[in-house]
């Protein structure tokens, strides 16, 4: 039976009216949704909430991509860092005035060599009871609080390791590195997008500050904190209740005993302590040498670039490089105007003119001198004479103050090496090498890592920025040699 045309028209009009009402409701509801923030694609934000929201969206997109794309993203970060290394090194040095552009270049090159996805291979167990796979899964959004001493390199090596694990990262650079850091982050996001990755995998604020770092570390949507800095920032991070990978302060001592190859020891000490004007936490900060070889060690040190000052000159220098000196055998307060500066700049404060061949300053002191007990972050090393190797080891471990960072010894006596190794509670213990470079993998064997987690986790690698998931299939997926049946 046919329908009346009038009835059909009425039905159509009602359907159309209903659709129009639904469309209006949808438009109205969309207009009342909260603002998702600016459409930023280069990772540099003005507001922390916008940065975190963007990093969360990027992380969701990142983990949905094939692993081959993630591999391409990691390679893009490496390629971008290496292609722009000279510019990044120069810009960071010009912005901070710390260290040297040449050593910044070395740090950037080394930062691009850290482990990536090759560190995340799953473990597989198969047997009569089935199949188990131990795999690494992402944490989510990671907060990285970066030091003034290592701006762009931190962004590069954290970017490689954290994104390899399927995470995204929000950096809070030191305010003195905000320009060079933001420039590198813009380049990295452009490179990541070009190979098929999401925008804003690596983020930062235009104007980072202490409050922005605190907001980032305490934000509920941040799953892990990686922080490099002094006792204050590490303590704050530890109180957030989140997992923290903390590169805290270090005051690495080096012991030189009577059996050491003194020429090699001197070369290694100069290499480590002069690198970036001793800003690296892993660099040698004080020397404990057995008295019988102390004079010969000093001659070798001078041969390779050490400039020795007298005790009187040292007493005058202390007035400039320290803001406050406390009780003997305790740390003082460093004058930050001198950190990361050259020996010529530092010694000019006491009227000494030295040229660029001076790589470090050495000052013979007693063991309770403030330079022994303070992480000075400048190329001024106290040298303490010791009665024997046992005394040198004892005083060195005391001066390290339980920071758990780095220590070293130069010796050809395996018993002395064993003694110090067994007592040294630190993330890196170096024997007959450069404390500042061998400990982080620039020289010596092992993977490269500039971030040493002194709260017990050691040198960072991609595995540390993941969670562990155990996937178990019981009984099935096991070929049994005795099962020859043709039946399905």
C-alpha positions, 0 to 999 in steps of 0.5 A: 500500500502506498504512502500519502505524499503529504505524510512523506513530506512531514516525515522528512521535515521532522527528520531534517529538523531533528538532524539540525537540532542535533548538529546545533547541540554538537556545535554548542557542546564543542564551543564549551570545551576547554581550550586545548592551548596554542597549536604549537609544533616546535616544542617550545611553549609559554605555559607549562600546562600547554607543554605537558598536554602537548607532550602527552598527545605526542606520547600517545601518537609515538607509541602507536607508531611502528618501531621502525619509525621510532628507530628513524626518530632516534637516528634523526635526533643523532643526525640533527645533533651532529649536523648542528654541533658546532653551532650548538657548542658556540651558542651555548658557550656565548650564552653561558660563558662557561667552559669552552666552545671546543669542549661543548663540541666534544660533549655534543658529539659524545651525546649523540653516541648514547644507546638507543633502541638497541638497549631495549631488546626483550628477554624471551624464556621458553620451556615446557610450561610455555613462553614468557617475554620480558619487555620494556614499556614506556613510562609516559611523560618524563621531566628533565631538569637540566644543569647550566653546565650541560644544556644542549648535550642533556637535551640530546642524550636524554632525547635519544634515551627517553624517546627510544623507550617510547616516552616524551620529555619536557625539559626545564633548562637552566635559565642561562641556557634557555636560548640555545636549548630552545633552538636545539629543541625546535630543530629536533622537533622539525627533524622528528616530524620530517621522518614521520614522528609526532610534533612535541616529542621534546618540549621546553618553556621559553622562560624556564625558572625554578618555579616552572621546574617545581611545577613540572616535577610535581605535575600529576601527569609526569611519570618520572623525573631526571634531574641534574643539580645540587643538593637542593633540587635533588632533595625537592625531586625526591620529595615528590613521591615520583621515581627520580633519576638524580645526578647529584653533586660529586667531589671526585678525589684521585689517589696517586700512590708510589707505584703509579705511572706518574706521567700517565697519571698527570696526563689523565688528571689534566685531561679530566680536570681541564675538560670544560674547565672542570665543570663536569661533576665526574672530573677530578676535583682533588688529588691525594698523593703519596709523599714520596712521589708528590714532587715528581707528580707535580713536575709531570702535572706542570709539563702537561699544563698545570700552573702551581701557586704558593700557599700564600697565593692560595690563601688570597685566591680563596677570598675570591673564589669562595663566598663563605668559608665554614669550619675546617673539613667542611664545604664552603660556598663557591662564588659562582662568578668563577665556575667554569672559567679558565685558569687565566681568568681565575688567577687574574683576581689575585694579580697573576697573568698566565696564558692559555697554556695553563689548563689547571691550577694546583695548590698544595694544601692540608686535608681540611682545606675548603677546596678539598671539601667543596665541589668547586666546579673550576680548574683549581685543584688542591693537592694533599700529601699523604704518608702512604696509600692507606692514608691517601685512600682514607682521606680521599673517601672522606673528601668524597663525602658519600655523594656516591658519584666518582672516584679514581686511583692511579696505581700498579699495586693491585692490592691498593686498587682492591682496597680502594675499590672495596671501600669506594661507594660510588657510581664510577670507580676509575683505575689508571684513567681519566676520572672525568672522561673514562667514567662517562664512556668517552674514553675506556670501554662501555656505553657513553652516558653523561648523566650519572644517577648518584641515588644508586642507579648509576649511568643512565641508559634507555632501559632506565627510562622504561617499565618492565612488563612480563608477558606470559603464555602458559603451556601453549606455543611450545614445540614438543619433539614427541608430538608427531600426530597429523591431527589438528 
